[in-house]
Amino acid sequence: MSSIKEYLSTDHRACDDIFAAMEDKASSSLKETTSLCQEFCDAMEHHFQMEERVMFPEFEMKTGMTQGPTEMMRMEHTQMRSLMSQLKEAIDTDNSTKFFGLTETLMIYMQQHNMKEEQMLYNMAEQHLSAESQRVIDMMDSLIVE
Amino acid sequence: MNFKGLSLDQAPPISAPLRFILSAPLFIFLASVILFFSDVSALNRYSNEGIALVHTFTLGVFTMIMLGAMQQMLPVLAGVSFKKAKLVATITHATLSIGTLFMVYGFLRSTTLYMSIAAAFLSVAFFTFLVAAMLAVKEIKFFNPTVRAIRHAIYMLVIVVLLGLYLLGSHASLNIGAYQINLSEIHAVLGIFGFAGILIIGVAFQVLPMFYVAPAFKAFCVKYVVKYVLTGTLLFIILNVSFPAFSFLGKAVIALFFLAFSSVIPKKMYLRKRKVRDVTSWFWWLASITLFLGLSSWMIDEVTTTDLSPYSALFIGLGFLLSILNAMVYKIIAFLVWFHLNAKGYMTIPTMKEMIDEKLMIGQFLLHTVAIISFSMALHVEMLLKAGALFLGLSALLLFYNLLSVALVYVKTMKREPDFVMPSMR
């Protein structure tokens, strides 16, 4: 049985892998990166929704904290969604300088976000949701992206 | 429960880390000037000139960057921030800079008054930083290997500073004791490996897998690193004081671990999934090679009559430490500017690659590398000391220009109205 922390941290690494593959493809042909970019954005959106629609509400309900760390993480998700839509624009306009500038920014933004989640939020979630851990993971596992 | 680190507005103001980062290249430049006007034969670790030069790097560059970065890293990595972050940064930065300048000038001119003034300023700098850091560390709720390494480095720094102040005091009062050499060796080994080395390795555990999408470090290595290096440094201290003839055993334990680390970096970098060209990854390669050369000279020095300490100082200091810190400041400064502008509601900001011209970064990397190569041959071809100093000086100026141009993006952008005002910013 994996923990909430393990489950979501593993998903972070999976997103990183697609990100790296996308960048690698873009360095040979930006035009052909469209599908990998879409795959990356979908994986990220799936991760965001697992948190926003399952884990965060469970955490908030248990702790009563709605304006705390989860609110900050939601704001950072919004920032990353904006960067991802700019990535798609850069591919559409075939602007590789913009594309690699954005991937660099997104990469660091993503990693500082992941560090905060893996170092703090997921630990807090484990403390408060230990009894419901498997149920929360199952719900995240069966989530269909809206 | 503490959530400060998760909140943007609890992060230290950008001016706090920026002043540390921007000052470092100026001290590298100062070091290059000292080197340019130095004589190879006068540069040994116990000469006043040697002490001045070494501390231009250790205090003005390494400590400067690490203290600035730690204030930025603790909120993200450990969820704790410094209380009165701006005040701590202002006092620490000002007194560290002034103290270092007095110390360097004091040793270059052999003026005890300046050494005493340096000791006073440096005491304030480290006391302020360490008290603030230890108060922050006390609040940490969740530990991981990186956070543990940072905490260990902070405690090590306490010992390094106390020994340093004692040694500086004895120079200032012209009262060099019988244990001066032993204590200065302990001071150096703890400073380089116990403080700087452990901090860099701890951060590497996070940075390499995350920012370069490199394979994670082995669990046992990550888990035991602090204990291992602590054992090595303690063994070294005990042997150095009680059985100096066997102190090399302590060195060997420390060197073995760092050698393993130097061999692991190329593997991680080679296997990293993020293959796009990234100049900062070149600095990591260079750091790995020079760390290997530095540790090898450090150990061979024990079994030969030839003094190889200039090589170990060059490769470990200028090669390993400076290269990694150089790579880190490029990443840190561009992100800080982007992050703070974004948090203030500016949406149309140059991307991180647009902030620094990649060609200039490559130029700086090459100058830095050529400087190290020149210095490594300066003991045989004396004129290469001046050439190396010239390359190092140019590298420092270019680094300063590259970092400053990023900081100026912040200043320029702040002059216009933000694109979006967040409710919390009103």
Interface residues (C-beta under 8 A of the other chain):
Chain A: D16 D17 F19 A20 A21 E23 D24 A26 S27 G68 P69 M72 M73 M75 Q79 S82 T97 K98 F100 G101 L102 T103 E104 T105 M107 I108 Y109 Q111 Q112 N114 M115 K116 Q119 M120 L121 N123 M124
Chain B: M1 F3 G5 L6 S7 L8 V76 L77 A78 G79 K141 F142 N144 V147 Q206 M210 F211 V213 R272 K273 R274 K275 V276 R277 K331 A334 F335 W338 F339 N342 M347 P350 T351 M352 K353 E354
